[in-house]
Amino acid sequence: MRERDVIKFLGEKLPIGDDCAILSLGKTNLLLTTDMLHRQTDFPEGMTPYTMGWRAIAVSLSDIAAMGGKPLGVVIALGAPEFDKEFLEELLDGALACCDACETKLIGGDTDRHSELTIVTTALGRAQKPVLRSGARPEELVCVTGDLGRTAAALELLKAKEYEQANELLRFMPRLREGQALAPLASSMIDISDGLARSLYQLGEASNVGFHIDATAIPFALEVEELARDQDEIFEMGLFFGEDFELLFTLPQEKLFEARRACEFTVIGRVVSKNEGITMQLGLERVVLPDRGYEH
């Protein structure tokens, strides 16, 4: 089964579908999320232990951000064939640095022997009114924070042995501040872990809408434009590769000015009816955006 088939199967039996599980608690809501990273898929040659630790924390905090939440703490579980003190120290330094940057705490975890380096992080947060994936409505704006394609560019730099620049790109900052600022304004939100194209389809499925995107408005990372050989490769790195962890959200047009004052983002399109599908304006042509993206 493909990853999306597994998620669809689980969704028929479990209450899943947003970036975090929501647990009501008094007058607020707790947000709970967990992520698994491992050597073969997530830690390519040249990624430092510090970056591994940072990234392991950041991917879970990005889920909290996508719900408009504030993190309360993170736990981490580490499995490895063997444990090296120097490796562990650097990994922990990266994890703690990410927690500090995001104003949260690493509060515990577990270790175990494992055939492959594997890191599992679980983050807890809270939100007065979590932003779901299911609130987008036709005529609203489609927006994204930051620039796209950073991880794809980082992997190209790793191949070129430009390790310092690559690791810097891989240590992304979870958009917690932006998520919290947008929470009262955005109608739907998701973090871009599977690529912009796939994330649009996920958002569209949850909200029962379509999207029309302007290709000229998409904010690609400078490194993507420097490394890509042509426009097709720019699209491949920025639309389909994934692992960007920016926030993709929809916004009622009347809230645009207020949102602009709250944080920085780019308007890349608009919400349309479901029967119009998910398309992109490419010059004079309106093309269907393929439902393709990163899969574990």
ZABA-94610 format. One record per atom (N, C-alpha, C, CB): x, y, z. Coordinates in pm, whole numbers, plus 50000, padded with zeros to 5 digits. Each point is the difference from the previous one (the first is absolute). Glycine has a CB too. Example, Ala and Ser with C-alpha at 12.3 -4.5 7.8 and 13.67 -1.06 7.14 Angstrom:
// ZABA-94610
513194943150780/499115011950000/500905012050000/498114988350125/501545022249803/500825011950006/499235010950073/501184993749785/
END
This chain:
// ZABA-94610
500834988050000/499175012050000/500875012650000/498194987450122/501415022649801/500685012950004/499625007150129/500015001649747/500825008450289/499765007150126/498615006150002/502455004750019/497125001549871/498695006550000/498874989750011/500955018749862/499294968950087/499004989450015/499894995650146/500464992449764/500705007050303/500014996550142/499225010450081/502234988449972/498035024449999/499325010950072/498504999649975/502085014149983/497544983249891/498574999049968/499364988450074/500445009849774/500244978850232/499504988350072/499825003150148/501124984949834/499915021550225/499925003350143/498925010350027/502434995050023/497375014249881/498995010350016/498594994550005/501515015449886/498294972750059/498684993750004/499714994050138/500194995349755/500855003050325/499854993450129/500355009150118/500504978649886/500255032350087/500455008850108/499635014449969/501894984350050/497955024150052/499655014249979/501225008349964/498114997450162/502465000249719/501195007549957/499665008649879/501514981750088/499385027249874/499755008349883/500625013850007/497924987649973/502445017050147/500685012950013/501444997750042/497835011350061/502924999549954/501424998650034/500224994950142/500485018449840/498574984150249/500074995350139/498664994050042/501745017650053/498334973750047/498784995850068/499595011150096/500614975349980/498095026550037/499475010550088/499314993650119/499715015749804/500714988450315/499404995150124/499455011850078/501594980250008/497105020350009/499405011250074/500384999150147/498075000849837/502315010650221/500375000550141/499535013350058/502014985049961/496895014650112/499485012350057/499635010049892/501384996250204/499195015849806/499695010649905/501015000849885/498945012550186/501964977849808/500985000049892/500024986349933/501395017450120/499534980749786/500164987249931/501464996150000/498005004749855/502284982950177/501354994849990/500224994549859/500044994550247/501175007549700/500394995049869/501094989650020/499405022049886/500464966550050/500964989150017/500404994749864/499024994050224/502305004749754/500504995149872/501264991950021/498995019649882/501284971250027/501234992050009/500574997749861/499154988850209/502175010449781/500694998249873/501154990250017/499365023449929/500914969049964/501114990550001/500955003249885/498524982350105/502765019249929/501055002149900/501024988850013/499665025250004/500884970249883/501024989650010/501075001749893/498294984450096/502805008749924/501225002149922/499774999249850/501264990750190/498144998649762/499924997749857/499195010849927/500204975850047/498695028450013/499105009349933/500285014650032/498314982250006/502105020750116/500005013950048/501355005950033/497814995050085/503244996949927/501315005150040/501064996449896/499344997950243/500725009749648/500954996949893/501455002550044/498245005849832/502674988450095/501435001850026/500365014849996/500484977349901/500195027550202/500395014050008/499165008150096/500764998049770/498084996850271/499205006850101/500644997650136/497884997549863/502355013150212/500684998850128/499044995150108/501585018249933/498944975750174/499144996450113/499255011950058/501584981650050/499055030249951/499355012150049/498755003049917/502225009150080/497924990149787/498865002449911/498934989350018/501545011149836/498884976450184/499034989250025/499165003150123/501574983449895/499085020850213/499295003250122/499055011749983/501924991250128/498585019449805/499175011749974/498784996149917/502035014950011/498214977949881/498934996849906/498974990650062/501625003049811/498844987750272/499074990850065/499005007650087/501774982249997/498705027850076/499115008250082/499125008849911/501695000050186/498915005849712/499305009949918/498824994249923/502145012049980/497984975549974/498894994449921/498744998550084/501664987949858/498495008750269/498824998850086/499465013750040/500874978250086/500035031249940/499545013550034/499315006749881/501865002050166/498524994149713/499345005349881/498534995849996/502194999549877/497504988450170/498614995650008/499215008650098/500714976749944/499915026750169/499365008950097/499735013749934/501154988050193/499835016849732/499855012949931/498844999749902/502455003950024/497384985049905/498964999049898/498595000350059/501594987149862/498295010750267/498705000750067/499835013250074/500014975150024/500995033949962/499935012850068/500294999050148/498385007149833/502404982750207/500214997350140/501305004950058/498624980949964/501445019150168/501215003450076/500544987150061/499155023850050/502134973049929/500554987550054/500165000450151/501174996549785/498594992150278/500174998650144/501214991550036/497545002550026/502874988649885/501154991550027/500124989049897/499775005050241/501434989049754/500304989449903/500714988750071/500155016749811/499524970950154/500774988450044/500614993549877/498494996250203/502644997049817/500744994249889/500424985850034/500815022849930/499024968049975/500444986150015/501054997249894/497744992850094/503355001049948/501134997449910/500324985249998/500915022950046/499114971549833/500444986349982/501204999849906/497664991450038/503365000449993/501204999549917/500724986750022/500235025150010/500544970549890/500754987650017/501015000850114/499714995749757/500845016450263/500935002450110/499945014850036/501514980949928/498955022350192/499935013850046/501405005450021/497794995550110/502495015749822/501295006850010/499805013150075/500824989449783/499985013050320/499805011750086/500115012949922/500894987150191/500105014149721/500185012549924/498805002549909/502504996950007/497014992449927/498825001149914/498795004450082/500924982249847/498885011550269/498865003250085/500045014450049/499914976350070/501285028349967/500135013950048/499625009949892/501824992850155/498645004749722/499715009349890/498524999449963/502364997449914/497074990550084/498584998449971/499165007550103/500464977649895/499885020650231/499265006650108/500155015149992/500314979950144/500895024949823/500205014449986/499075005849893/502394997350071/497454995649817/499125004749894/498555000050043/501614991549833/497984997850236/498624999150048/499695011150099/500054975249965/500865027150129/499795010450101/500005014049938/501084985150171/499795016949729/500065013049934/498695003149929/502484997349971/496934992749965/498715002149933/498915003150102/500704984549815/499315008250296/499025002850107/500155014150052/500004975850063/501245028549961/500255013650049/499505010449901/501994991750127/498305006149744/499595009549897/498485001049991/502104995049873/497234994150161/498544999649992/499325002450135/500244984349809/500565019250291/499505003250133/499194988650061/499965024049933/500604964050057/499394988550064/501084991450064/498095000349835/501544988250221/500954991850075/500024985649948/499625014550201/501564979549805/500154985649980/499874993850138/501505002549792/497454989550228/499664996150138/500174985150029/498415018850000/502154973749907/500224985850029/500074991749873/498845003050217/501124983749801/500034991249884/500394985950035/500555019449864/500054973550039/500354985950019/501134996549904/497644994350072/503104995349960/501054994849911/499864984949991/501575019150061/498904975349825/499934985649981/500954996249886/497594999250084/502874988349916/500774994949889/499084997949880/501644988950159/498865014749722/499204998749879/500944997549884/498175015150092/501354977849808/500864996649886/500385012149916/498944977749996/500285033150012/500255012149922/499775012250089/499304988349785/501525022050199/499815012350075/498575005149977/502485005649983/496764995650124/498615004249993/499715009750114/499334978149892/500035033150074/499645010150100/498505002549991/502315010749989/497024988150123/498565002750007/499795011750097/499414975749949/499895034550005/499695011450087/498505001450014/502115011749930/497464991950190/498605002650028/499905013850065/499484975150027/499705033449915/499865013750050/498585002250051/501755008149838/498174999550271/498735003850060/499865015249992/500034979950156/498815024649804/499765014449993/498585003150043/501685002249816/497975010550174/498635004150033/499565011049905/500334993750243/498375007049735/499435010449914/498575002650043/501494993349806/498175019350208/498635003650038/499024995349894/500875019850126/499494982849747/499164995749888/500914994649890/498195017350056/502074969749943/500914994349899/499505002549858/500664982550164/500275020249745/499665001849859/500024986349933/500975023749996/497934972449943/499874987049935/500315001149850/498294993250171/501764995449764/500184999849855/498685001749926/501994985350032/496925014450038/498684998649938/499205012849986/500014977550091/500605034249929/499215012350002/500075008749877/500354999250236/500384996749660/500155008449880/498685001249924/502414993249984/497335018849961/498785002549923/500345007249869/498665001250215/500574996349678/500255006749872/500095015150013/498834981349887/502045024550033/500285014449992/500995004750106/497735003149907/502684988250184/501035003950095/501384999749933/498604991050190/502385014849878/501375000549948/500784987850047/499925025249999/501014970349917/500934989350036/501355006350025/498734982649863/501875014450253/501235006950040/501024990150054/498675020650052/502594983749949/501074991550052/501055008750068/499584982849818/500965012250292/501115007050066/501324996149936/498705000850216/502305007749798/501364996649963/500224996849853/500214991750225/500875001049749/500394996049865/499994984949988/501415020749976/498374974449903/499864985649978/501234994049932/497545003249985/502724984350046/501084992749935/501304999450077/498975006649792/501034997850334/501235000650077/500634986150022/499115020450113/500074969849920/500554986650025/500524993849871/498424997150192/500875004749699/500474994949871/501355006249964/497624996649924/502505016550099/501275006749973/501104994950092/498745020349925/500914977350202/500984995050096/500564986549957/498815012350182/500354979049767/500484986849957/500925001249879/497894989750087/501855019749825/500915002349888/501355005150051/498045005049848/501925003550252/501245005250059/500774989050073/498935022650023/500374968150040/500684988750064/500734991549896/498254999850182/501124998049703/500644992449894/501285006949951/497764991149932/502205022350072/501175007849957/501005002150113/498555011449833/501194982250283/500875000850118/500085014250057/501324980949908/497635027050069/499875013350061/499254998250132/500005012049773/500674981650322/499334995150120/499495011250091/501434980049986/499345030450031/499595010650092/498735006949953/502395003450063/497575000449810/498825006749946/498794990750000/501485014449858/498764972950109/498914990349997/499384998250138/501124988349809/499705010150292/499484998050135/499265012450051/501874984150045/498605027549916/499305012250040/498595000449941/502215012150014/497664983749859/498684999649937/499104989650066/501035007549785/499564981450257/499214989250059/499485003350140/501364984149867/499275025450200/499555004050134/498945011049987/502274993950101/496565002049853/498925009649979/499395004350134/499524989849775/499905022050225/499345005350120/498504997349991/501775018150024/497674974150067/498554997749999/499255013350008/500334977550109/498595023749813/499285012749989/498975001950113/500334999049751/500164999550371/499105001050115/499445014150018/501284981650108/499595028349881/499535013850017/498955003349895/502245006650096/498034989549779/499065002849893/498694992550020/501935003849845/498174983550195/498794992150022/499115005950107/501254980049930/499365024550179/499225006150108/499395013349957/501494988850167/499265018949754/499485012849953/498844998149902/502275010150032/497794979149889/498984997749898/498784992550054/501814999749831/498324994350287/498934991650053/498625006850004/501744988750135/498165024249904/498675006350002/499515004049862/500525008250228/500334990649670/499705005549868/499854989549891/501215020250070/499654969849929/500004989949895/498784990950012/502515000849993/496964995049893/498854990950000/500434985449997/498655017549884/502564979750065/500554986550000/501525001149993/497924990349888/502774999150155/501475000750000/500584986050007/499945022650112/501254975949829/500744987450000/501485003449987/498054987049896/502835004650155/501425002549975/500434992049877/500445004250247/500485001549677/500414994049872/501114990050026/499355020949873/500264966950163/501004989550019/500124991149877/499535000550245/499394998349677/499994991149884/500165007549868/498574984650129/501705028349875/500095008149878/498775008549982/501444982649896/498705028850037/498875009149982/498854993349926/501605019249997/498704973649895/498934993949921/499194990150083/501405002849794/499284988050272/499304990050080/499255006550116/501754983049938/498835027350123/499345006950111/498735007049954/502235003150110/497785002249769/498785006049945/498914989549985/501385017249879/498994970950075/499004989449986/499484995750136/501134992349790/499755007050310/499554996350135/499035010350056/502164988250038/498175024749941/499145010750048/498675000049924/502035013750061/498074984149807/498794999649919/499074988650037/501295010349818/499294978050210/499194988450040/499295002750133/501594984849878/499125021350216/499415002650131/498915010649994/502174993750104/498015016349810/499045011249991/498974998449889/501775014550092/498414975249824/499084997549889/499985011749901/498614985750152/502605019249816/500145011349907/501134997049902/499155016350174/501034992749730/501134999749909/500835012550017/498714986049837/502405014950090/500885011750008/500525003749863/500654993750233/499525019349744/500675004749879/501225008150043/497825000449867/503374995050094/501265005850044/500675007549886/500254981550168/500355029849865/500765007949904/501484996150010/498335019350015/502204974549881/501394995150003/501005011250025/499344981849845/500355030250105/500955011250015/500035005450143/499605005849761/499414990550320/499945005250137/500684990850101/497885011349939/502444976450022/500564990350094/501405004450043/498654981349894/501635019850236/501305004750047/501014988550013/498825018650122/502014979849776/501034989750006/501235005350072/499144989949786/501515001450289/501235003950069/501075004149899/499444984450191/501375025349847/501075004849912/500924988749957/499895022350113/500394968449980/500894988849969/499434991049891/500845000850235/497834998149761/499354992049896/500255006349864/498234992550163/501585020649828/500195006949873/501464999849956/498065014550055/502864984950042/501424999349966/500424986149954/500425018250165/498984971449895/500434986349973/499254993349886/500614998650237/498145005249742/499194993549898/500495003649859/498045000350156/501914989949755/500485002249863/498955006649912/501484980250027/497245017950005/498945005949918/498735001350084/501004990049790/497955015350146/498755002350071/499384987150051/499635020149859/500484969250063/499444987250044/500654995350129/499544994149761/501765007950251/500694995750121/499655009050119/501864990949859/497925021850114/499535009050107/498674995150054/501205019549895/497884977150016/498704994850043/500164986950075/498915011249804/501964980150148/500204987150066/500495002050143/500514989549778/500445019550241/500575002350133/499035007550091/502265000249896/496995009350048/499165008650083/498564995850015/501475017649931/498014974349974/498604996150005/499784985750046/499615016249819/501334975050148/499764985850018/500954993050098/499135000249772/502035005550254/500984992850081/499554998550146/501805008749850/497715002050208/499524999350138/501055003350104/498414983349923/501205014350204/500885002450114/500355014850018/500924977349965/498175031649993/500255014350018/499515005050136/499805002949753/499114991450295/499435003350132/499645014850013/501354981550097/498275024649791/499375013150006/498504998150024/501765010149844/497535000750183/498564999150023/499255003849873/500325005450244/498784986049713/499085002649890/498645002450064/501334985649832/498055025850136/498735003350066/499085007749907/501175000350220/497554999749815/499025007849927/499515011350089/499304979849863/500305031050071/499715012450073/498855007449933/502415001650075/496535001849999/498965008549943/500615013249951/498264989550154/501315015249731/500615012049941/499905012150091/499464990949776/499455010150301/499835011750086/500975000250118/497615000549933/503084988150090/500964999450110/501455001449954/498384985550119/501815017649752/501355000849946/500835010850068/499124991849782/500335020250234/500765011050059/500424996650142/498755016349856/500344978350222/500324996450138/501074989150005/497665006250069/502244984249841/500984989249996/501385005249960/498174983949942/501865025549964/501285006049959/500695006850117/499095003549770/500145002350318/500575006550119/500504989750101/498465019549964/500974968550032/500344989850099/501294992649968/497584997450043/502684999949828/501224992749962/500225001149849/499694984050195/501455011149760/500345000449858/499564987149931/501955015150050/497514986449830/499594988649920/499785004649856/498934988750201/500835001749710/499775002949859/498654994549957/502484999749956/496725008449977/498754995249940/500344993449867/498625018450114/501024968849871/500384992649879/498804995749916/502014992250122/496775010649923/498854995849921/498705002250074/501434983349887/497565009450069/498685001550062/499314986550008/499825023549913/499214975950177/499194987950015/498895000349896/500534998650249/499244990149686/498924998849902/499114988250039/501475009949816/497504987750106/499114988750030/500724986849973/497995014249943/501544975350121/500644987049988/500034995149855/499254994750232/499685008149693/499954994749863/500975006949904/497634994450042/503005016650003/501045006549918/501364993650022/498715021350011/501404970350090/501254992750023/501095008750059/499394985449813/501835009650176/501185007250050/500905002949881/499874989050229/500195023649735/500675004149877/501025011050027/497964993849869/502895008550030/501025010450010/500045007949871/501364986050161/498715027249851/500135008649883/501465000549960/498005013750069/502294981249811/501364999449949/500055007549869/500434977750112/499955035149895/499915008649883/498545002349965/502204991549915/497445005849959/498615001549957/499194987450021/500765016649834/499904972850213/499364987050013/499654996850145/501254992449797/497585001950221/499584995250132/500144984850000/498385019650032/502554975250049/500304985849997/499614993550133/501895004249839/497804982950154/499704992650122/501304997650076/497994989049892/502025013950236/501184997650084/499974985350043/500055024450082/500974967849884/499974985750034/499954997750151/501284995349791/498014994450250/499934996050140/501224991350029/497445001150003/503665005650020/501274993050018/500815007150106/499994992249760/500765000250320/500815006150104/500854989750071/498285017550028/502304986650083/500904991450075/499234988950070/501565019350031/498954968549961/499444988850074/501124992350067/498064998449840/501724997350284/500984992050070/500024985949943/499695013850209/
END
